[in-house]
Amino acid sequence: MSDRWVAVLAGGLSHEREVSLRSGRRLSAALRSVGVTVAEWDADARLLSRVEQERPDAVVVALHGGEGENGAVQAVLDMLGVPYVGTSPHACRRAWDKPTAKAELARAGLATPDWVALPHATFRELGAQAVLDALVSKLGLPLMLKPDQGGSALGAHVVRDAAELPSAMVGALSYGDTVLVEQFVEGTEVAITVIDGPNGPEALPAVQIEPADGVYDYTARYTAGLTSYRTPAEIPAEAAAAAAELAISAHRLLGLRDVSRTDAIIDRDGTPHFLEVNVSPGLTETSLLPMAVEAAGRSLGEVFAGLVERAISRAH
């Protein structure tokens, strides 16, 4: 790999900019450790001219939120004819929109919490309290509220009392125009990373997530010590196998490529319930993908160097 040079895209202008910069720094160091020449680039107004003038062998997208996951940057890279690690623009869009991804998996018979997705205008036009009452009547309590798009649990709230719904709704809608309201499934939260290899997508060991206050929100995700992790997850073998199958199914059904991370809840019966899938998983010191890679006995640099080679081979 010593003759390859790669541009790692990190930063951008989404709410997750700081997390993305941390991911980019860690990924760049990992790639350098296996002999790859790396340039770290922000996703700003200079990006297109940089790509066209310097023509890296491949690009790795370490952007979180916004253009890094909704397919916009990937579409630009496709237009420029530059190989990149990650999912195609159209599939990015399917995964980025949580209700769309849930509907795809539900149609395939996979378990996902029952949900309703409503734009902000619905509450304004039909009366907020009447709509909230209907949500509780339909889905019951507790509920999970989150923006229909976005990551890092920004704007996500668990609601156990109907009196908490209005403020949770405002919090979710502050990060997007549509809120996804799901039944809250009690159980063990896990994250399953899927990596494409020569024999197809492979699920790495699941990471079990145990936030100190019971909610895996933005603070719990990115503040060391606020969440405990177990890798591999301490769940029955049958549940682990079912979770791996769910993640691979999500990867395939949504047309994802190279790498993805599926978040799920294992209920008391051992059934995994799909929550969402991420096409640009975090790579920070507290992120889940690096934990899974380590548990699989591999290194982050080795895994992404292999994905770089896959991206380059697709272009030829």
C-alpha positions as CSV (number, residue, x, y, z in Angstrom):
1,M,0.0,0.0,0.0
2,S,3.0,2.4,0.2
3,D,2.4,3.7,-3.3
4,R,-1.2,4.7,-2.5
5,W,-2.2,8.1,-1.4
6,V,-5.6,8.9,0.0
7,A,-7.6,12.0,0.9
8,V,-9.6,11.7,4.1
9,L,-12.6,14.0,4.1
10,A,-13.6,15.3,7.5
11,G,-15.2,18.3,9.1
12,G,-18.0,19.8,6.9
13,L,-20.7,22.1,8.2
14,S,-23.1,19.7,9.9
15,H,-23.9,19.6,13.6
16,E,-21.4,16.7,13.8
17,R,-18.4,18.7,12.5
18,E,-16.3,18.2,15.6
19,V,-17.0,14.5,15.8
20,S,-16.1,14.2,12.1
21,L,-12.8,15.9,12.6
22,R,-11.9,13.5,15.4
23,S,-12.9,10.6,13.1
24,G,-10.7,11.9,10.3
25,R,-7.7,12.4,12.5
26,R,-7.9,8.8,13.9
27,L,-8.5,7.3,10.5
28,S,-5.6,9.2,8.9
29,A,-3.3,8.0,11.6
30,A,-4.5,4.4,11.2
31,L,-3.9,4.5,7.4
32,R,-0.5,6.0,7.8
33,S,0.4,3.2,10.2
34,V,0.0,0.7,7.3
35,G,2.0,2.8,4.8
36,V,-0.7,4.9,3.1
37,T,0.1,8.5,2.3
38,V,-2.8,10.6,3.6
39,A,-4.0,14.1,3.1
40,E,-6.7,15.4,5.5
41,W,-9.2,17.6,3.7
42,D,-12.2,19.6,4.9
43,A,-15.4,19.5,2.9
44,D,-15.4,23.1,1.9
45,A,-15.3,25.4,-1.1
46,R,-11.8,24.3,-2.0
47,L,-12.7,20.6,-2.2
48,L,-13.5,20.3,-5.9
49,S,-10.4,22.2,-7.1
50,R,-8.2,20.1,-4.7
51,V,-9.7,16.9,-6.1
52,E,-9.3,17.9,-9.7
53,Q,-5.8,19.3,-9.3
54,E,-4.3,16.7,-6.9
55,R,-6.3,13.6,-8.0
56,P,-5.8,11.2,-5.0
57,D,-5.9,7.5,-5.7
58,A,-9.0,7.4,-3.6
59,V,-11.1,9.3,-1.1
60,V,-12.4,8.1,2.2
61,V,-15.4,10.0,3.5
62,A,-15.3,10.5,7.3
63,L,-18.0,13.1,7.3
64,H,-20.9,12.6,9.7
65,G,-24.4,14.1,9.1
66,G,-25.5,16.2,6.2
67,E,-23.6,16.0,2.9
68,G,-21.4,13.2,4.2
69,E,-24.2,10.7,4.7
70,N,-27.1,11.9,2.5
71,G,-25.2,11.1,-0.7
72,A,-24.3,14.7,-1.8
73,V,-20.5,14.4,-1.5
74,Q,-20.6,11.0,-3.0
75,A,-22.5,12.3,-6.0
76,V,-19.9,15.0,-6.5
77,L,-17.0,12.5,-6.3
78,D,-18.9,10.3,-8.8
79,M,-19.1,13.3,-11.2
80,L,-15.4,14.0,-10.8
81,G,-14.6,10.3,-11.4
82,V,-12.7,9.8,-8.2
83,P,-12.8,6.4,-6.4
84,Y,-14.1,6.6,-2.9
85,V,-14.7,4.3,0.0
86,G,-18.4,4.0,0.9
87,T,-22.0,3.8,-0.4
88,S,-23.3,5.1,-3.7
89,P,-25.4,8.4,-3.6
90,H,-28.8,6.8,-4.1
91,A,-28.3,4.2,-1.4
92,C,-26.9,6.8,1.0
93,R,-30.2,8.7,0.6
94,R,-32.2,5.6,1.5
95,A,-30.2,4.9,4.6
96,W,-30.0,8.6,5.6
97,D,-33.8,8.9,5.8
98,K,-34.6,6.7,8.8
99,P,-38.3,6.2,8.0
100,T,-37.4,5.1,4.5
101,A,-34.8,2.6,5.8
102,K,-37.2,1.2,8.4
103,A,-39.9,0.8,5.7
104,E,-37.5,-1.1,3.4
105,L,-36.6,-3.5,6.2
106,A,-40.2,-3.9,7.5
107,R,-41.3,-4.8,3.9
108,A,-38.7,-7.6,4.0
109,G,-40.1,-9.0,7.2
110,L,-37.4,-7.7,9.6
111,A,-38.3,-6.4,13.0
112,T,-38.2,-2.7,13.6
113,P,-40.2,-0.7,16.2
114,D,-43.6,0.6,15.1
115,W,-43.3,4.2,14.1
116,V,-44.9,7.4,12.8
117,A,-43.0,10.1,11.0
118,L,-44.6,13.6,11.0
119,P,-43.4,17.0,9.6
120,H,-43.4,20.1,11.8
121,A,-46.3,21.5,9.7
122,T,-48.6,18.7,10.8
123,F,-48.5,19.9,14.4
124,R,-49.0,23.5,13.4
125,E,-51.9,22.8,11.1
126,L,-53.8,20.1,12.9
127,G,-53.1,21.2,16.5
128,A,-50.1,20.0,18.4
129,Q,-51.9,18.6,21.4
130,A,-54.4,16.6,19.3
131,V,-51.6,15.1,17.3
132,L,-49.6,14.2,20.4
133,D,-52.6,12.6,22.0
134,A,-53.1,10.5,18.8
135,L,-49.5,9.4,18.9
136,V,-49.7,8.1,22.4
137,S,-53.0,6.4,21.6
138,K,-51.5,4.7,18.5
139,L,-48.0,3.8,19.8
140,G,-48.3,3.8,23.6
141,L,-45.6,4.8,26.0
142,P,-42.6,4.9,26.3
143,L,-41.6,6.5,23.0
144,M,-38.4,7.3,21.3
145,L,-38.3,10.7,19.4
146,K,-35.6,11.6,17.0
147,P,-35.2,13.7,13.8
148,D,-36.0,11.6,10.7
149,Q,-32.4,12.4,9.4
150,G,-29.1,12.9,11.2
151,G,-26.8,11.0,13.5
152,S,-25.0,11.0,16.8
153,A,-28.4,10.9,18.6
154,L,-28.7,14.7,18.2
155,G,-32.3,15.6,19.1
156,A,-33.2,12.2,20.4
157,H,-35.3,11.8,23.5
158,V,-36.9,8.9,25.4
159,V,-40.4,9.9,26.6
160,R,-41.9,7.8,29.4
161,D,-44.6,10.3,30.5
162,A,-47.0,12.1,28.1
163,A,-46.2,15.4,29.8
164,E,-42.7,15.2,28.4
165,L,-43.8,14.9,24.8
166,P,-44.1,18.6,23.9
167,S,-40.5,19.5,25.0
168,A,-39.1,16.3,23.4
169,M,-40.9,17.1,20.2
170,V,-39.4,20.6,20.1
171,G,-36.0,19.2,20.8
172,A,-36.2,16.7,17.9
173,L,-37.6,19.3,15.5
174,S,-34.8,21.7,16.3
175,Y,-32.5,19.3,14.2
176,G,-34.9,18.8,11.3
177,D,-38.3,19.4,9.8
178,T,-39.7,15.9,10.5
179,V,-39.8,13.9,13.7
180,L,-39.7,10.1,13.8
181,V,-41.7,8.7,16.7
182,E,-41.1,5.1,17.6
183,Q,-42.3,2.6,20.2
184,F,-39.4,2.3,22.7
185,V,-38.3,-1.3,22.9
186,E,-36.8,-2.3,26.2
187,G,-33.7,-4.5,25.8
188,T,-30.0,-4.6,25.1
189,E,-28.7,-2.0,22.7
190,V,-26.0,-3.2,20.2
191,A,-24.2,-1.9,17.2
192,I,-23.1,-4.3,14.4
193,T,-20.5,-3.2,11.9
194,V,-20.6,-4.8,8.4
195,I,-17.5,-4.8,6.2
196,D,-17.5,-5.9,2.6
197,G,-14.9,-8.5,1.8
198,P,-14.0,-10.9,-1.0
199,N,-16.8,-13.2,0.0
200,G,-19.4,-10.6,0.5
201,P,-20.5,-8.5,3.6
202,E,-19.2,-9.8,6.9
203,A,-20.6,-8.8,10.3
204,L,-18.0,-8.0,13.0
205,P,-18.6,-8.8,16.6
206,A,-21.5,-6.8,18.1
207,V,-20.7,-4.0,20.5
208,Q,-23.0,-3.9,23.6
209,I,-23.8,-0.3,24.8
210,E,-24.6,0.5,28.4
211,P,-25.0,4.2,29.0
212,A,-24.7,5.2,32.7
213,D,-28.1,7.1,32.7
214,G,-29.8,4.6,30.4
215,V,-30.0,6.8,27.3
216,Y,-27.3,6.7,24.6
217,D,-27.5,10.3,23.6
218,Y,-24.9,12.7,22.2
219,T,-23.1,13.3,25.5
220,A,-23.0,9.6,26.4
221,R,-21.6,8.8,22.9
222,Y,-18.7,11.2,22.9
223,T,-17.8,11.7,26.6
224,A,-15.3,9.1,27.9
225,G,-16.6,7.3,30.9
226,L,-20.3,8.0,30.5
227,T,-21.0,4.7,28.7
228,S,-19.7,1.2,29.1
229,Y,-19.1,-1.1,26.2
230,R,-18.8,-4.9,25.9
231,T,-17.2,-6.4,22.8
232,P,-18.3,-8.9,21.8
233,A,-21.7,-8.2,23.3
234,E,-22.6,-10.4,26.2
235,I,-25.8,-11.9,24.7
236,P,-26.8,-15.4,23.8
237,A,-25.2,-16.9,20.7
238,E,-28.5,-17.1,19.0
239,A,-29.2,-13.5,19.6
240,A,-25.7,-12.5,18.4
241,A,-26.2,-14.5,15.2
242,A,-29.6,-13.0,14.6
243,A,-28.2,-9.5,15.1
244,A,-25.4,-10.2,12.6
245,E,-28.0,-11.5,10.1
246,L,-30.1,-8.3,10.6
247,A,-27.1,-6.0,10.0
248,I,-26.1,-7.9,6.8
249,S,-29.7,-7.9,5.6
250,A,-29.9,-4.1,6.1
251,H,-26.6,-3.7,4.3
252,R,-27.8,-5.7,1.3
253,L,-31.4,-4.5,1.2
254,L,-30.5,-0.9,1.2
255,G,-27.7,-1.4,-1.3
256,L,-24.9,-0.3,1.0
257,R,-21.2,-0.7,0.1
258,D,-17.9,-1.2,1.8
259,V,-18.9,-0.4,5.4
260,S,-22.0,0.2,7.5
261,R,-23.1,0.1,11.1
262,T,-26.5,-1.1,12.1
263,D,-27.9,-0.1,15.5
264,A,-30.4,-2.5,17.1
265,I,-32.2,-3.5,20.3
266,I,-32.2,-7.1,21.4
267,D,-35.5,-7.7,23.3
268,R,-36.1,-10.1,26.1
269,D,-36.9,-12.9,23.6
270,G,-33.6,-12.4,21.9
271,T,-35.1,-10.8,18.8
272,P,-33.1,-7.9,17.3
273,H,-35.1,-4.8,16.3
274,F,-33.6,-2.6,13.6
275,L,-33.3,1.1,14.7
276,E,-31.1,2.7,12.0
277,V,-28.1,2.2,9.8
278,N,-25.1,4.5,9.4
279,V,-23.1,4.7,6.1
280,S,-20.3,6.7,7.6
281,P,-19.8,5.3,11.1
282,G,-17.8,7.3,13.7
283,L,-14.1,6.5,14.2
284,T,-13.4,8.4,17.4
285,E,-11.9,7.1,20.6
286,T,-15.4,6.3,21.9
287,S,-16.8,5.1,18.6
288,L,-18.2,1.6,18.0
289,L,-16.7,0.6,14.7
290,P,-13.0,0.6,16.0
291,M,-14.1,-1.5,19.0
292,A,-15.6,-4.1,16.6
293,V,-12.6,-4.1,14.4
294,E,-10.3,-4.7,17.4
295,A,-12.6,-7.5,18.7
296,A,-12.3,-9.2,15.3
297,G,-8.5,-9.2,15.7
298,R,-7.9,-6.7,12.9
299,S,-6.6,-3.1,12.8
300,L,-8.4,0.0,11.6
301,G,-5.7,0.8,9.2
302,E,-5.7,-2.7,7.7
303,V,-9.5,-2.7,7.2
304,F,-9.7,0.7,5.6
305,A,-6.6,0.1,3.4
306,G,-8.4,-3.0,2.1
307,L,-11.5,-0.9,1.4
308,V,-9.4,1.7,-0.4
309,E,-8.2,-1.1,-2.7
310,R,-11.8,-2.2,-3.3
311,A,-12.7,1.4,-4.2
312,I,-9.8,1.7,-6.7
313,S,-10.6,-1.7,-8.3
314,R,-14.2,-0.6,-8.9
315,A,-12.9,2.3,-11.0
316,H,-11.0,0.0,-13.4
